[in-house]
Amino acid sequence: MPNNHMEDKTFQRIKELTELQGTSGFEHDIRAYMKEEMRPLVDDVEQDGLGGIFGIRKNEDTTAPRVMVAAHMDEVGFMVTQITDRGLFEVTPLGGWNPYVVSAQRFTLKTAKGNYPCISSSVPPHLLRGEAGQKSVQVTDILFDAGFEDKEEAQSYGVRPGDTLVPEVETIKTANGKNIIAKSWDNRYGCTVVLEALEALKNENLEHTLIAGADVQEEVGLRGVKPAVTQFDPDLFFAVDCSAADDTKTKKGTFGHLGEGTLLRIYDPGLIMLPRLKEYLLDTAETHNIPYQYFVSKGGTDAGSAHTANQGIPSSVIGVCGRYIHTHQTMFNIADFEAAREMLIQVLKGLDKSTVETIVQGK
């Protein structure tokens, strides 16, 4: 049997980061983890006003370019908007959810008093007989149930509107050892790859000031990256993010194929990759034999928000794809992660002053 072995340490890190729970605006557990892991790998760890966390590797040359690599910490989840008289919860989504994957799933309800198990409601087929069934489900129609008897009991356990609900999932490998099934690969992929790259570059002499970490609230409209790039003022920006795979029926004419390498995102509705940046990324991939695939997306990443910030920051994405993202169960490929990690490491190694100048000037 083929054995696609991933280092146990890396799998352990992926497991820890994907199983951590934090939706938009409530990223504190992931932030604490990132802070702890980054500290020995950088000169300073700094936080922006919304809670993004970044490790800084300083450069003795004060004129060295500033290069920023940003994951985002938040995963899609829900917020309690109302507690019903029956003790169930009405919710609003935090990030994009397909309403047909929300029901009959396990969540953690996070309150000031503690974390409680919770499930999303569904209608059993027995109660649908003779009806047309659930024709058009809205996420806001789905109630969440933590087993409380009524509103008063829920409140006595500390439940309040504004509390969050986050998927509860164990991270596992597939039978062939080539893929991983987890929640929140969008975007604990980015968090993992930032830590792995910082580790790999620990003793490398970089020709730039490196600002690498993770911002907040990406899933609700790329909000956290703006204050981060304002604070750290980079010359170049790289988002590290996970995108939707589209390869279950065919690879012909679709983008995002498991096992075909890191994503070279040439276009999405919020970002056109600049020619000089594309040239540099292609050159890096080809020089180091890193598998890559072109990617065109209907959704955006932090690079979309970063590139129009400050005086304009040339930005790109070093990505991976995952099947069934924004659900409880995403499947992603280990070799793709390894390709993206190598890409990020080599991109950072190769960025010296003249390369950054060429990219920025676009000559």
N, C-alpha and C positions, 0 to 999 in steps of 0.2 A: 504493500500500500504506500502511496506517496506520502512523504512526511514533510510538510511545509512547517518547519520548526520556527517558532517565534521565541525569542529569548523570554524566559520565565519572568524576568524583571519587568520587561516591557508589557507583557500580558497582565501582570499584576497591577502595573500602573494604569493600564486601560480599564481594568476591572474596577479599581478604586475610583477612578475619575468618572466612569460612566454610571456607577452605582450611587455616587453622591447625588443629592437632590437639591436643585435650586432653579427656580423659574425666574422670569424677568423681574428685576427689582429686588429679588430675594437670593442673591448669589453668595451670601456670606460663607456658607460651608465650603464652596469651591474656592473662594478667595483665600480662606485660611489655609487650605491645602496648597494652593499655588505659592503663597507667600513663604510657607515653610520649605517647600521644595526648591524654590528659586534662590533663597537667601545664600546658600553656600556657593552658588554658581555665578554670582554677579557682584558688582561693587556696592550697589544700592538697590533697595526695593522701595518704589514710590507708588502712592495711590492717588487717583484723581478724585475730584469732588463727588462723582456719582458712584465711586467704588471700584473702578477699574484698577488692576494691579500690574505693575510693570517692573521688571528687573533691568537695571542699567549697567552696561559694561562700558566704562569710560575709556576715552582715548587720550593719550598724552598730548597728541596734536590737537590744539584747540580749533584748528580749521578743518578737522576731519569731518566728513559728512555724517549725518544722523540718519540711521536706518531703523525703521520701526516694524516690528512683526506683532500682529495682534490676532489672538483668538477671541472668542466670546464665551463667557462662562454660563450664560443662561440657556436653559432648555425650555421647550414648550410645556405649558402647564395650564392651570386654571386658577381663578380667584373666586372665592365665595362672595356673592353679592347679596344674598338673602338667606335667612334660615326660615323654612316654612313651619307652620304650626305643627306639622307631623315630625319635625326634627330633621328633615332632609335639607339639602342645600341647592339653591340656584346658583349658577356660576357664569362667569364670562371667560372666554379663552384668553390666554396670554400667549400670543404667537398663533401661527396658522394650523388649524386642525381640520381634517376631513371628518365631517360629522358622523360618517358611517364607521369610523374606527374608535369612537369614543366610548360607546356603551359596553357594559359587561367587562370592565377592566378594573385592575386593582391600583389604588393610589395611596399616597400618604397625605393625610390632612395635617398640615403644620400649623400649630397654634402657639400662643404665648405660654400656655400651660404644659404643652407637650405635643408629641406626634402620635396620631391615631390612624389605624387602618381604615380605609374607606373604599367603596366601590361605586362605579358609575352605573346608574339604573338602566334596565332594558325591559322590553315587554315580552314575556314568554309567548311562544307560538300559540299556546292554549287560549290566550286572551285575545288573539288576533283572528280567530276563526270567524268566517263570515264577513270579515272586513277586507278592505283593499290593502291592508297592511300599512307599514310605515312608508308612505310615499315620499315625503320630503322632510327628512329630519333636520332640524336646526340644532346646533350645539347647545343653544340656550334652552331647548326643550328638555334636555337630559338632566335629570336630578342626580345628585350624589348622595350616597347613603352610608353613614358611618355607624348605623345601628342604634342611634339614640331614640328614645321613646317619644320625645316631643321637643319643642323649641327650648323649653326651660332646662331640660336635661342637657341638651347640646351646649347651652350657655354656661351651665354649671361646670362643664368640662373646659371652659375657656374659649369655645368657638365664637368667633366674631366675623362679621363681614370684613373683607380685606385679607383674611387668611388664605393660604394657597394650598393647592392640591397638585401633587407631582407624581408621575408614574412610578410604580414600585416594580422593579425588574431585576432579576439576577443575570449577570453577564456570563455567557458560555461560548465555547467553541463548537463549530459544526463537526460532524463525524470525520470528515477528511482532513480536519486540522487547518484548512485553508481560509476559513471565514470565521467571523465572530458575530454573535447575535447579542444585541444590547439595546438599551434605550440611550438617548441623548448623545449619540455619536456626533450629532449636530448640536453642540460643537465641542464635546470633550476630545474629539480628534485634535482640534487646534490646541487645546490645553496640553494634551499629551505631547504633541509634536514640538511645541515650544520648549517643554522641559527636556525632551530627548536631544534637541538641537543644542540647547545651552550646555548640556552635559558633554556632548561630543566636541563642542568648541571651547571647552573650559581652558585648555592649554594652548589654544591656537592664538596667534597674533592677528587680530582683525584690524583692517585699515579703515574702520569707521567706529563711531559710537553706536553701540547696539542697544535698542530699547525693545525688549521682548516680554510679552505677557498676555493679559486677557482683559477685555473690557466687559461692560454690562449691557443689558437691555437691547441686544441686537434683534431678537425675535419680534420686538414690538415696533420696529421701524428704524433700525440702525442708530439708536439714540446715544449709546454710551461711547461710541468712537469719536464723536465731535469734541467733547471735553478732553478726551485723551490726547488727540492730535494737537489740540490747542495748548495743552500743558507741555507736551514733549517736543512739539515743533520739528517733526522729522522732514528730511529732504526726500526720502522715499518711503513708501508704505506697502507692506505686504499683509493681506489678510490670510489667515490659515483657517479654512472653513470646509464644511462637508456639504455636498450637493446631492440632488436626487438622481439616482441611477434610473435608466430607462432601458433595461436589457432583458426583461423576463420573457418577451415574445420574440423579439428580433433585435439584431445589432445593426440592421440596415436602416440608415437614415435616422437613427436615434443617437442621443448623446448620453454618456455616462455608463460605461460598461465595466462590471466587476472584473478585476484581474488584468486590466489593460494599462495600469499605471496611474500616475498622478494626473490631475486635470490641468490643462492649459486653457484657462477661461478667456476666450478671445472677445466674447460679447455677452452682456446681459442688459436689461432695460436701464440699468443705472451706471454702466461702465463700458467704455470702449478701451480695449488694451492699446496703449500707445506703441507705435511701431518699434521704437528703440528698446522698450521694455520687453516686447515680444521677442525681438532679436536676441536680447541678452538671455532670456529664459530658454529659448530654443537652443542657443549655443551651449548653455550650461548642461542641458539635458543630453545633447548629442555628445559633447566632450566626455561626459561621465557615464555614458550608456544607461541613462535613467529612463525607464519606460514612461511614456506620457501619452495622453490622448487629448485631442482638441475638445473643447466643451463650450456649448452655447446654452444659456440658461434663461428661463422665464422669471427667475427670482434673483434678488441681489444679495450682496454681502457688505461687510463693513467697508470694503474698498470703494463701494459706490458713494458712501458718505464722506470718506476720508479724502477722496481726490478733489472734491470741490471745497474743502476746508482751507483755512488760512489763506495763503496766496496761490493755492492749487498745489497738490502733492501728487506727483506721478505714483500710481497705485496699481497693484495687481493682486492676484489670488493664487496661492499654492494650495490646491484642493485635493480632496478625494471624493468618490461618490459612494453612496450607500443606498441599498434598496429599502423602501418603506420608511423613509425618514419622516419625522414629525408624528411618530406613533410610539407605541410601547416596544415594538420589536423591529429594530433596524438590523439589516445584515450588511456587513462590509468585509472587504478582502484584506488579509494581512499583507500580502505582497504590495498592494496599492499603498497601504500606510507606509511600508518600508521605502517605496519609491518616493513618496512625498517627503519623507524625513530626509532622505539623501538629497533630494532637490533643494530643500530649505538649507541644509548644511552647506552644500556647494555654492548656492546663490550667495549666502552670507560670506563665505570664504573669498569669493571672487569680486566682491564690491569694494574697489578702491576709489580714491578720489576722482581719477580721470573717467572711470566707468560711470560713476554716479553723475558726474558733470555731463557726459555724453547723453545719458538717459534724460536728464533734466532739461538740457538745452535742446534735445531732440534734433541735433544736426546730422 
